[in-house]
């Protein structure tokens, strides 16, 4: 139907891939642990939007251009790396004196900003481009030239991934709620999250267009 084949295999594979920790999962975990449920939810929505953007790009062939252009690929890679490192440094440099006992400063970041940050970290991750180009075409009839099946499968992947990440965000934020309400643990969580972001950014350097 719609040029989609082996749909059950796609669903099983999607679930297995999504529950395997990756950059997006670590990003959402870090946000939820250091900044709470709201940050986790809006970061998830941003990342899901980023995944769907990748889906549309791949569906209309633009991702193929990105994967085959070493210059463009590296530009995207370095932008993503720089952005994650920037976010990490900001969290590491967050002053302890700005953290009020019941309302940590970082929790006051606007929903829109958290959403955009999540989307940018996903859109500028070239590994997502390579993943979509390698994974989704396996479940599309080779005789189908329409972008519709790619979009449908990408949307399904985004929804399942979003539900899983929302679950993680809720669980992580509840688990660390007491820590965030205390000055010292909140200060430490910010530092750990900052280091995690910088590590994720540096890891992007290992991504190659021919992977």
N, C-alpha and C positions, 0 to 999 in steps of 0.2 A: 504494500500500500504506500502511495506517495513515493515510490522508488526505494523504499527502505527494506532491507533484508536482515534476517537473523535478529529481529528486534529483542527477543528474550535474552539472547547472548549479549546484546548491547546493554540492556538494563543490568544484568548481573555484573558485567565488566565495569560499568559506570559506578555501581555501588562499591565494588572492591577498590577501584581507583580512588574514589572520593574519600573513603575511610582511611586510606593510606596517607599518613601525614606528609604534607608538602609545604611549599612556601606560603600559600594562602592560609592554610590551617594554622601554621606557626604565627603568621601575622595576626590573625583573629584572636588566637589564644593570648598573644602578648598584649593586644589592646584590651581584651576582656579582663585579664588578670590585673593590669596596671591601672586601667581607667573605668572598668565596670561594664555592666550589661549594655547600657546605651551605646558605648563606644564599640562593643562587639557586634551589636545588631547593625549599626550604620556602616561599620567596616564591611560586614558581610554583604549588605545591600550594594555597596560600592564594588566589591569584588565580583558579585554576581553580574552586575552591569558590565564590568570589564570583560567577563567571560562571554557575555552575549555579543559584545562589540567584536571580540575575536571571532566569534561564530559568523557574524555577518561579513567580516573581512575575508574569512576563509571561504565562505559560501560564494562570494563574488570574485574570488581569485586574487584578491589583493595580498593575502598572506603568502601566496606563492612567490609573488614579487619580492616581498620582504625576506623570505627564506633564501631566495636565490641571489639577493643583493648583499654582498658582504658589508659594504659601506653602510647601507641603511640598517642592516641587522645590528651592526656594532654601535650605531648612533642610538638606536632604541635601547640596546643593552646598557650603554654607559649612562643614558638618561635615567633608566630605572635604578641602576646602581647608585648614582649620585643622589637620587631622591630618597631612597631608603637610608643611605648614610646620613643625609641631612636630617631626616626624622629622628634617627637614632641619636645623633649629636644633640639635638634639641631636648630630647628626653633626659639624656645624661647630664646636661647643663641646667636642667630645671632646679631651681633653688629650693632647698628644704624649708626656708623661711616663708615660702609662698604657699605651703601646704597647710591648710586649716583643718583642724581635727575632724570635723564631720563632712567637709566639702573640699576634697582635693581640687586644686586649681585646674589640673588637666582634665577633670571631668566636665569642666565648663566649656570645652571646645564645642563649637556649634555643630549641630547634626549634619548640616550641609558640608562643613569642612571635613568631618570624619568620613562622610560618604565619598567625597571627592578624593581624599587621600587613599581610601581603599581601592577606588576605581583606578587611580593612577598607578598604584603598585602592581595591579594586575595587567593593565594595558601595556605597561612598559617592561613586562617580563617576556622576553623572546621565547622562553621555554614553552609558554602557553601556545604560541604560534606553531611551534614544531609539533606539540602534542596534538593539536586539533587537525593538523595536516596529515598526521600519521594514524590517528585513532578513528575519527568519524568516517572517512571515506571507505573503511572496511565494511560498513553497514549500509552502503548506498549502491544500488544497482549500477554497474559500469555503463549501462546504456542510457542512463538518465543524466541529462545535461542541465536540469533545472536546479536552482539553488534551494528550492523548497525543502527537500529531505534533509539537507545540511542544516538549515535553519531550525527545523523541527527537532532534530536530534540534539542540536546545540542548546535549544531552549529546555528540553527535557533534562539534559546534563546540568544546566544552570539551576533549575528548580531543585533537583535532588541535592546538588552541592550546596545550595542555599539553605535548605532544610537541615542538612547535617551541620553546617557551620553555625546556624542559629542555635542548635542544640548545644554545640561546644561552647558558644559564647555565654549562654545561660548558665551552663554547668560551671564553667571556669569563674564567672563573675560571682556566683553564689558561694563557691568554695573559698574565694579570697576576699569576700566582702568585709570581714572583720579586720583583715590586714590593711585594707585601703582606708579604714576609718582611723587608723593610728598614724601619727606623723612619720616615725622612723621606718616601719615596714613599707609605707607608701613610697618613701624616698628611695628605699632599696629596690622596690619593684620597678620604679622608673628607670633606675640605672640598668637593671637586668634586661628590661624591655629595650632600652636604647642599644645595648650591646647586641641583643638578638637581631634588631633591625640592621645594624651595621654588618653583622655576620651574613645576613641574607643578601645584603647589597653586594658584598665582596664575592659571595658565591655565584652571583650572576656572571662574573668574569670567566667562569669555567664553561659557560654556555657557548656552543659553537653552532653555526648555521648548518653544518652537515651532520649534526647528531640525529 
